[in-house]
Amino acid sequence: MVELERRGIPTVTLTAAGFVRDGRRSAETFGLPQLPIAIAPSPFTNQAPESIRSMVDRAADQIISGLTQQLPATGVERKGVAGVEDEWLSFEGDDALDALDAMNRRFLECGWSDGFPLQPATERQVERMLAGTSRAAENVVATLEPGFGIATVKKIAANALMAGCRPEHLPIVIAAVECLAEPKIYLRNKAMSTGPHAPLVLVNGPIRARLGINSGRCALGPGAPSYANSVIGRAVHLCLMNGGHVYPDISDMDTIGSPTKYSLCVGENEEASPWVPYHVERGFVADASTVTVHFVYGLCELYDFQNRDPERLVEGFATAAMNLAQVPTGKWLLGRRTDPRTGASEKEHHLMLICPEHAQIFAGSGWGKDQVREAMHRQSRLPFRLLMLNKEPKAMLASHPELTWLWDSPEALLPVLEDASCYDIAVVGGPAGRGAFFYGAGEPVTKPIVDR
């Protein structure tokens, strides 16, 4: 819509009432705050055709006005640094704890907080945090969508500090922010979605042991064993909020939300793995330290205390991949979603965190990660009618006539993901036969950690 307006072609966006702030914020971000919006009472999703027609009819006057009149710029409810002129803020109280409470209340009101108490990023503490990297404080690490915020080393350090990080954690957070900015991540789509997309940070290499990144028991928290995991994952999400301006209910339009958005960081248990580490599969040397960011939805347990047959293990694991509420509903059949600005396309990936016990069973039978992936792709199939459960047949066939034959074979079994490479595997966890399956959204990105 913005691009059409820039070409002089009048446009109007039909927007549900609950998404108006999001629409106006997006228009302002792209330089057209006066972009006309016609407001419908509800989203068009899950509405009967007659209800949609009725909402459009009722919005006709708004549509006509938007197409024929030059509208004034509309004010946008602001969160973030807008209106704050001072680089440093001061908070007072009867004692230091009162002042800290005042700071946390103000940050929450401004939308700069994830809701948990923040550590104060004082000038002295930020300088101390910056000692964790050799990069200059004003060095620009990334421009983060959807708000096109400039993430400098200093700003990342401040968010890492608020999350509870120590200086030695900063290089990991910086590398994760670099991952977020890669076009392949398609961050704008993830950040503004109505789905519970959350960045999962996977750490590989020697830095895990040096910084105490937990890759064994309770690796996804909580508590002291996963302290580094918790604060690093939290720092990445704060950078996403305050760097990319991903503010809940303004640009982040998640329908329900997810606890995974608070923090999601884990190390691979390379020492207990019978296979090459995840980052080596992605082209890095074994003694390199890397960060990989996956955007994931929910998770499901990979539980099996009985089977030592790899085929039986995969048979159970595949039931997670076939969770109809989480599979990407045949996206690969209809073509990958592509970012029109960069040409980057999304190839759906799921992430399997396989526990060491199960990994040893696979390896003992001569299976590598490739064999596990191929078996998952072979076993994880659903009837075509279920993969197309939320697709309208006539509209789908008009744009994809090559799939016509499948509508005559609705029970044809098709893979839920495009190919075997869409199953990413890392070994994580302690003793006992329990792993985790994360439903992914797009492709992961891996970056080296530039350590001191």
Backbone torsions as a table, in degrees:
resi	resn	phi	psi	omega
1	MET	NA	-45.0	-179.1
2	VAL	-60.2	-43.0	-178.2
3	GLU	-65.2	-39.1	177.5
4	LEU	-63.4	-42.9	177.8
5	GLU	-60.7	-40.4	179.9
6	ARG	-64.9	-26.2	177.6
7	ARG	-85.5	2.0	179.1
8	GLY	86.1	14.3	179.3
9	ILE	-99.9	111.1	-178.0
10	PRO	-58.0	136.4	178.8
11	THR	-139.4	158.1	174.5
12	VAL	-136.6	137.0	176.5
13	THR	-101.4	124.2	172.8
14	LEU	-82.2	117.8	-172.5
15	THR	-128.9	133.8	176.8
16	ALA	-67.2	149.3	-174.5
17	ALA	-54.8	-37.0	-179.2
18	GLY	-73.6	-5.1	-177.0
19	PHE	-117.1	10.3	-175.3
20	VAL	-64.0	-46.1	179.5
21	ARG	-59.8	-39.8	177.9
22	ASP	-62.4	-45.5	-179.7
23	GLY	-63.6	-43.1	-179.2
24	ARG	-70.0	-37.3	177.8
25	ARG	-64.3	-42.5	179.8
26	SER	-63.5	-43.7	179.4
27	ALA	-61.0	-42.5	179.3
28	GLU	-64.7	-40.8	179.7
29	THR	-59.2	-37.5	-178.6
30	PHE	-90.5	12.1	170.4
31	GLY	88.3	11.6	179.3
32	LEU	-132.2	71.2	-177.3
33	PRO	-63.8	-18.2	-179.3
34	GLN	-89.8	7.6	-179.3
35	LEU	-55.4	122.6	-175.5
36	PRO	-66.0	140.5	176.7
37	ILE	-128.0	128.4	171.6
38	ALA	-101.4	128.8	-170.9
39	ILE	-99.2	124.8	173.2
40	ALA	-103.4	151.4	-176.0
41	PRO	-67.7	-28.7	-175.2
42	SER	-140.6	159.8	172.0
43	PRO	-63.4	153.7	179.7
44	PHE	-76.9	-17.4	179.9
45	THR	-63.6	142.8	178.3
46	ASN	61.7	18.2	176.9
47	GLN	-100.6	146.2	174.9
48	ALA	-68.6	149.9	-178.6
49	PRO	-53.2	-38.5	-178.6
50	GLU	-68.2	-32.9	177.5
51	SER	-68.1	-39.4	178.1
52	ILE	-63.7	-45.3	179.1
53	ARG	-60.3	-40.8	-179.7
54	SER	-64.0	-42.6	179.5
55	MET	-65.4	-38.9	178.4
56	VAL	-66.5	-42.3	178.5
57	ASP	-59.5	-42.8	-178.0
58	ARG	-69.6	-21.7	178.7
59	ALA	-92.4	5.0	-173.2
60	ALA	-58.2	-42.3	-179.3
61	ASP	-63.8	-39.8	177.4
62	GLN	-63.7	-40.6	-179.8
63	ILE	-63.8	-45.7	-179.8
64	ILE	-62.3	-43.6	178.9
65	SER	-62.0	-42.2	-179.5
66	GLY	-65.2	-32.5	-179.1
67	LEU	-83.2	-20.6	-171.7
68	THR	-116.6	-12.0	-176.4
69	GLN	-122.3	146.4	173.8
70	GLN	-83.0	112.8	-176.2
71	LEU	-92.4	146.8	176.3
72	PRO	-71.1	156.8	175.9
73	ALA	-60.5	137.4	-178.0
74	THR	-98.2	134.7	178.0
75	GLY	-64.4	144.4	-178.7
76	VAL	-116.4	134.0	175.2
77	GLU	-64.8	122.0	-172.1
78	ARG	-99.9	142.4	166.6
79	LYS	-127.1	166.0	177.9
80	GLY	92.6	-151.0	-168.9
81	VAL	-81.4	-5.6	-179.5
82	ALA	-58.0	130.8	178.3
83	GLY	88.6	-6.2	177.8
84	VAL	-100.8	111.1	-174.8
85	GLU	-88.8	-29.7	-176.1
86	ASP	-84.6	139.1	176.9
87	GLU	-69.3	-34.3	-179.8
88	TRP	-119.3	136.3	-179.5
89	LEU	-107.4	147.8	179.4
90	SER	-116.8	143.3	179.1
91	PHE	-133.3	138.5	-176.6
92	GLU	-121.1	161.5	176.8
93	GLY	-171.9	178.8	179.3
94	ASP	-65.8	-27.0	175.5
95	ASP	-151.5	-177.2	-175.9
96	ALA	-62.6	-35.6	-179.9
97	LEU	-68.5	-37.4	175.7
98	ASP	-62.5	-43.4	179.3
99	ALA	-64.2	-39.9	177.8
100	LEU	-63.8	-40.4	178.2
101	ASP	-64.2	-40.2	178.1
102	ALA	-63.0	-40.7	178.2
103	MET	-61.9	-46.3	-177.8
104	ASN	-65.1	-37.6	177.6
105	ARG	-65.9	-40.7	179.9
106	ARG	-67.1	-43.0	-179.7
107	PHE	-64.6	-36.1	178.0
108	LEU	-67.2	-42.1	177.7
109	GLU	-61.1	-38.2	-178.4
110	CYS	-79.3	-10.7	-179.8
111	GLY	86.9	13.3	-176.9
112	TRP	-90.1	-2.0	-173.9
113	SER	-115.2	151.5	174.5
114	ASP	-87.8	2.2	177.3
115	GLY	105.7	-21.2	173.9
116	PHE	-89.4	156.5	178.6
117	PRO	-57.6	139.3	179.8
118	LEU	-103.5	148.2	169.8
119	GLN	-78.3	140.5	-179.8
120	PRO	-71.7	126.2	178.9
121	ALA	-89.6	74.7	178.4
122	THR	-73.4	163.1	-178.5
123	GLU	-58.7	-41.7	-179.0
124	ARG	-66.6	-40.7	-178.5
125	GLN	-70.8	-35.4	176.3
126	VAL	-63.3	-42.6	176.9
127	GLU	-60.9	-39.8	177.6
128	ARG	-64.4	-41.2	178.8
129	MET	-64.0	-38.5	-178.9
130	LEU	-65.1	-17.8	176.1
131	ALA	-66.9	-12.0	179.3
132	GLY	-78.8	-5.5	179.9
133	THR	-138.5	153.0	176.4
134	SER	-87.9	-2.7	-178.9
135	ARG	-77.3	148.9	177.9
136	ALA	-68.6	146.4	-175.6
137	ALA	-57.5	-39.0	-176.6
138	GLU	-91.4	5.1	176.4
139	ASN	-61.5	129.1	-179.5
140	VAL	-83.9	116.0	180.0
141	VAL	-82.9	-41.2	-174.8
142	ALA	-165.5	158.7	166.0
143	THR	-107.1	120.0	-170.9
144	LEU	-104.0	127.5	173.0
145	GLU	-78.5	163.7	1.7
146	PRO	-85.6	-8.9	-175.4
147	GLY	-91.1	-0.8	-179.7
148	PHE	55.8	41.3	176.3
149	GLY	-75.1	145.4	-179.4
150	ILE	-90.5	111.3	-178.8
151	ALA	-93.2	96.4	175.1
152	THR	-85.4	167.2	177.0
153	VAL	-58.3	-40.7	-178.2
154	LYS	-65.4	-41.7	179.6
155	LYS	-67.5	-39.8	176.7
156	ILE	-63.3	-41.6	178.8
157	ALA	-60.7	-40.3	180.0
158	ALA	-64.6	-43.2	178.6
159	ASN	-67.8	-38.2	177.3
160	ALA	-63.4	-40.0	178.7
161	LEU	-64.0	-45.8	178.6
162	MET	-60.3	-32.0	-179.4
163	ALA	-76.5	-12.9	-179.3
164	GLY	103.6	10.0	-179.5
165	CYS	-69.8	159.2	171.0
166	ARG	-103.7	163.5	-177.8
167	PRO	-53.8	-36.7	-177.6
168	GLU	-69.0	-15.9	177.6
169	HIS	-82.1	-18.1	-171.4
170	LEU	-57.9	-43.3	-179.8
171	PRO	-58.9	-31.7	178.3
172	ILE	-68.9	-43.4	180.0
173	VAL	-64.1	-41.5	179.1
174	ILE	-60.7	-45.1	179.5
175	ALA	-63.1	-37.8	178.4
176	ALA	-65.6	-39.4	177.2
177	VAL	-64.0	-38.3	174.9
178	GLU	-59.9	-39.0	177.3
179	CYS	-62.9	-43.3	-178.4
180	LEU	-57.8	-32.5	-174.1
181	ALA	-84.5	-6.9	179.9
182	GLU	-66.3	134.1	179.9
183	PRO	-54.3	-33.2	-179.0
184	LYS	-59.3	-29.2	179.8
185	ILE	-68.0	-29.4	-178.7
186	TYR	55.1	56.0	-170.0
187	LEU	-60.7	-37.8	-177.7
188	ARG	-58.1	-42.7	179.2
189	ASN	-63.7	-44.1	-177.7
190	LYS	-68.3	-44.2	-172.7
191	ALA	-68.7	-31.8	-173.3
192	MET	-102.9	4.3	-174.5
193	SER	-68.8	159.4	169.5
194	THR	-83.3	0.2	178.1
195	GLY	-95.2	163.6	-175.6
196	PRO	-86.2	50.9	179.8
197	HIS	-63.2	132.9	178.2
198	ALA	-138.5	138.8	177.7
199	PRO	-78.2	121.1	174.0
200	LEU	-99.0	125.8	-177.5
201	VAL	-102.3	118.5	177.9
202	LEU	-109.1	123.3	-176.3
203	VAL	-107.3	132.9	177.3
204	ASN	-127.1	159.5	173.0
205	GLY	97.8	-178.4	-174.6
206	PRO	-60.2	-24.8	-177.5
207	ILE	-62.3	-22.0	179.8
208	ARG	-59.2	-51.2	-177.9
209	ALA	-69.5	-38.9	-176.3
210	ARG	-64.3	-35.3	-176.7
211	LEU	-104.8	3.2	178.4
212	GLY	71.8	32.7	175.2
213	ILE	-70.7	120.8	-176.1
214	ASN	-76.8	128.4	176.0
215	SER	-124.9	3.4	-177.9
216	GLY	-109.1	-132.9	-177.3
217	ARG	-60.3	137.4	-179.9
218	CYS	57.6	33.6	-175.6
219	ALA	-61.4	-28.1	177.4
220	LEU	-94.4	15.9	172.8
221	GLY	90.9	175.1	5.7
222	PRO	-97.9	-169.7	167.6
223	GLY	94.8	-176.4	-174.3
224	ALA	-58.4	-41.0	-179.1
225	PRO	-59.4	-27.7	-177.6
226	SER	-112.6	26.9	180.0
227	TYR	-56.0	-52.3	-177.6
228	ALA	-61.4	-42.3	178.2
229	ASN	-57.5	-45.6	-174.5
230	SER	-64.5	-47.0	-175.0
231	VAL	-74.8	-32.6	178.0
232	ILE	-67.5	-47.1	178.3
233	GLY	-60.9	-39.5	178.7
234	ARG	-66.3	-40.2	179.5
235	ALA	-61.5	-40.1	179.7
236	VAL	-62.3	-41.1	179.9
237	HIS	-71.8	-35.3	175.3
238	LEU	-63.9	-37.6	175.4
239	CYS	-63.4	-37.6	177.8
240	LEU	-64.8	-42.1	179.0
241	MET	-67.7	-57.0	-170.8
242	ASN	-86.3	-20.7	175.1
243	GLY	-88.8	-45.0	-179.7
244	GLY	-93.8	-0.9	-178.9
245	HIS	60.0	42.5	179.7
246	VAL	-91.5	79.3	-174.8
247	TYR	-97.6	128.3	-178.4
248	PRO	-55.6	135.6	177.1
249	ASP	70.1	7.9	173.6
250	ILE	-122.6	-51.7	172.0
251	SER	-119.6	-32.8	173.5
252	ASP	-84.3	107.3	-173.0
253	MET	-106.0	30.9	179.5
254	ASP	-52.2	127.8	-174.6
255	THR	-62.3	-44.6	-179.3
256	ILE	-121.6	-35.8	-175.5
257	GLY	97.6	177.9	-178.5
258	SER	-157.9	140.4	175.5
259	PRO	-63.8	-18.8	178.3
260	THR	-65.2	-17.3	-179.0
261	LYS	-74.7	-20.3	-179.9
262	TYR	-69.6	-44.4	-177.7
263	SER	-169.2	133.4	179.8
264	LEU	-152.8	92.8	-178.5
265	CYS	-142.4	139.2	-177.3
266	VAL	-153.8	151.8	172.5
267	GLY	-100.9	154.3	173.3
268	GLU	-83.0	137.0	179.0
269	ASN	-82.0	73.1	-175.5
270	GLU	-62.7	-34.1	-176.8
271	GLU	-68.0	-30.1	-179.2
272	ALA	-97.3	3.7	-176.5
273	SER	-93.2	136.7	174.5
274	PRO	-83.4	-1.7	-174.3
275	TRP	-114.5	169.9	175.3
276	VAL	-67.0	148.5	-178.8
277	PRO	-63.9	159.9	-177.8
278	TYR	-56.0	-44.8	-174.7
279	HIS	-70.8	-26.7	176.0
280	VAL	-67.7	-39.8	174.9
281	GLU	-58.4	-28.2	-176.9
282	ARG	-95.9	14.6	169.2
283	GLY	99.8	5.9	179.1
284	PHE	-99.0	155.0	176.6
285	VAL	-74.4	156.9	-172.9
286	ALA	-61.8	-34.5	-177.0
287	ASP	-90.4	11.7	171.6
288	ALA	-82.6	148.8	173.2
289	SER	-105.0	129.8	-174.5
290	THR	-135.0	161.6	171.2
291	VAL	-123.2	134.4	172.5
292	THR	-119.6	133.1	175.5
293	VAL	-110.5	120.0	169.9
294	HIS	-106.5	137.1	167.6
295	PHE	-93.6	125.4	-174.3
296	VAL	-127.3	158.7	171.5
297	TYR	-94.5	-122.4	179.5
298	GLY	-85.9	-174.9	178.7
299	LEU	-135.9	160.3	179.8
300	CYS	-138.2	145.5	-179.1
301	GLU	-77.6	140.6	171.4
302	LEU	-100.8	90.3	-170.4
303	TYR	-111.6	128.0	174.0
304	ASP	-164.0	111.8	179.1
305	PHE	-100.5	-0.5	-169.4
306	GLN	-112.6	-46.1	-165.3
307	ASN	-84.6	135.9	173.4
308	ARG	-114.7	6.0	176.0
309	ASP	-92.4	120.1	-176.7
310	PRO	-58.7	-34.2	179.0
311	GLU	-64.7	-38.5	178.5
312	ARG	-70.1	-36.9	176.1
313	LEU	-59.6	-47.6	-179.2
314	VAL	-65.3	-36.1	179.3
315	GLU	-57.7	-41.6	176.7
316	GLY	-71.1	-43.2	-179.6
317	PHE	-61.0	-34.9	-176.7
318	ALA	-65.1	-24.3	178.8
319	THR	-64.4	-28.8	175.3
320	ALA	-67.7	-44.0	-179.0
321	ALA	-64.5	-24.6	-178.0
322	MET	-95.6	15.3	175.0
323	ASN	-63.4	107.3	-171.0
324	LEU	-60.5	-30.5	-179.3
325	ALA	-73.1	-13.3	-175.1
326	GLN	-118.0	-20.8	-179.7
327	VAL	-64.5	151.9	-175.0
328	PRO	-77.9	28.5	170.7
329	THR	42.3	53.9	171.9
330	GLY	69.5	23.6	-178.5
331	LYS	-57.4	-38.7	-176.4
332	TRP	-65.1	-27.4	177.3
333	LEU	-68.1	-33.5	-174.0
334	LEU	-93.3	-0.2	-178.5
335	GLY	99.8	147.9	-177.7
336	ARG	-71.4	146.7	172.8
337	ARG	-71.1	132.7	-175.6
338	THR	-121.9	134.7	174.3
339	ASP	-73.2	113.5	-174.0
340	PRO	-64.3	-20.6	-177.4
341	ARG	-82.2	-33.1	-174.3
342	THR	-113.5	-17.8	-175.3
343	GLY	80.8	-2.9	179.2
344	ALA	-67.8	134.8	-179.0
345	SER	-114.5	153.0	-178.7
346	GLU	-97.7	122.0	171.7
347	LYS	-109.3	113.0	-173.2
348	GLU	-59.2	131.5	175.9
349	HIS	-125.7	137.6	168.4
350	HIS	-104.7	151.4	-178.5
351	LEU	-114.5	123.2	177.6
352	MET	-106.1	117.4	172.3
353	LEU	-96.5	98.0	-175.6
354	ILE	-90.6	129.9	-178.4
355	CYS	-70.8	154.6	-178.4
356	PRO	-55.0	-37.7	-179.0
357	GLU	-60.1	-46.9	178.6
358	HIS	-69.2	-38.9	178.4
359	ALA	-59.9	-39.5	179.4
360	GLN	-67.4	-35.3	176.1
361	ILE	-62.9	-46.9	178.3
362	PHE	-59.8	-49.9	-176.6
363	ALA	-64.0	-35.9	178.9
364	GLY	-64.0	-22.4	176.7
365	SER	-97.1	10.1	177.7
366	GLY	84.3	13.2	-179.0
367	TRP	-92.5	129.9	167.7
368	GLY	-95.9	-175.2	179.4
369	LYS	-61.5	-35.8	-179.6
370	ASP	-62.1	-40.2	179.8
371	GLN	-66.3	-37.9	177.5
372	VAL	-64.5	-44.7	179.9
373	ARG	-61.4	-44.9	-178.9
374	GLU	-63.9	-40.2	178.9
375	ALA	-67.0	-38.9	177.3
376	MET	-62.2	-42.4	179.6
377	HIS	-65.8	-36.5	-179.6
378	ARG	-70.4	-39.7	-175.2
379	GLN	-83.7	-28.3	-172.4
380	SER	-89.1	85.5	-177.7
381	ARG	-134.8	148.0	178.8
382	LEU	-134.2	155.6	174.9
383	PRO	-60.8	146.5	-179.7
384	PHE	-54.0	-39.4	-177.6
385	ARG	-62.0	-32.4	178.7
386	LEU	-78.3	-36.1	176.5
387	LEU	-64.5	-26.2	-179.8
388	MET	-103.8	21.4	-171.8
389	LEU	-58.2	-35.2	-179.0
390	ASN	-108.8	27.7	176.1
391	LYS	-111.3	142.7	178.0
392	GLU	-87.5	116.5	-171.4
393	PRO	-54.9	-46.6	-175.3
394	LYS	-64.4	-44.8	-179.7
395	ALA	-66.5	-39.3	-178.8
396	MET	-65.8	-43.3	-177.8
397	LEU	-69.6	-30.0	178.6
398	ALA	-61.9	-34.6	-179.1
399	SER	-98.8	-12.7	180.0
400	HIS	-135.6	66.1	-177.4
401	PRO	-62.8	-20.5	-179.2
402	GLU	-67.1	-13.9	-179.5
403	LEU	-98.1	7.5	-176.8
404	THR	-54.2	-41.2	-175.6
405	TRP	-61.5	-27.3	-177.9
406	LEU	-71.7	-28.7	177.9
407	TRP	-67.9	-19.4	174.4
408	ASP	-89.9	-4.1	178.7
409	SER	-132.6	63.0	-171.1
410	PRO	-62.4	-21.1	-179.1
411	GLU	-92.8	4.0	178.0
412	ALA	-59.6	129.0	-178.5
413	LEU	-84.2	128.0	-178.5
414	LEU	-129.4	149.7	178.6
415	PRO	-63.1	144.5	179.5
416	VAL	-76.6	-22.2	177.1
417	LEU	-123.3	163.2	-169.8
418	GLU	-60.8	-47.5	179.2
419	ASP	-157.3	177.3	-174.4
420	ALA	-62.5	-28.3	-178.4
421	SER	-67.8	-9.5	-179.2
422	CYS	-77.8	-2.9	176.1
423	TYR	-103.8	106.6	177.0
424	ASP	-88.0	141.9	-174.9
425	ILE	-130.8	129.7	170.9
426	ALA	-135.4	145.8	178.8
427	VAL	-92.0	121.8	-176.0
428	VAL	-143.9	144.6	170.5
429	GLY	117.3	176.8	179.0
430	GLY	-106.5	-162.4	-179.7
431	PRO	-64.6	150.9	-179.6
432	ALA	105.2	151.0	-171.0
433	GLY	-87.8	63.3	178.7
434	ARG	-134.6	120.2	174.1
435	GLY	-116.8	-162.6	-179.2
436	ALA	-144.0	141.6	178.9
437	PHE	-117.6	118.6	178.4
438	PHE	-104.7	129.0	176.7
439	TYR	-80.5	118.2	-172.1
440	GLY	-92.5	165.6	178.1
441	ALA	-134.4	92.3	-179.8
442	GLY	91.9	-168.5	-175.8
443	GLU	-96.7	147.1	176.0
444	PRO	-78.4	163.0	176.6
445	VAL	-129.9	135.6	179.0
446	THR	-117.2	135.9	177.9
447	LYS	-131.5	147.8	173.4
448	PRO	-73.3	148.9	175.8
449	ILE	-89.7	118.4	178.7
450	VAL	-83.6	96.1	-175.1
451	ASP	-93.3	160.4	178.4
452	ARG	-73.2	NA	NA
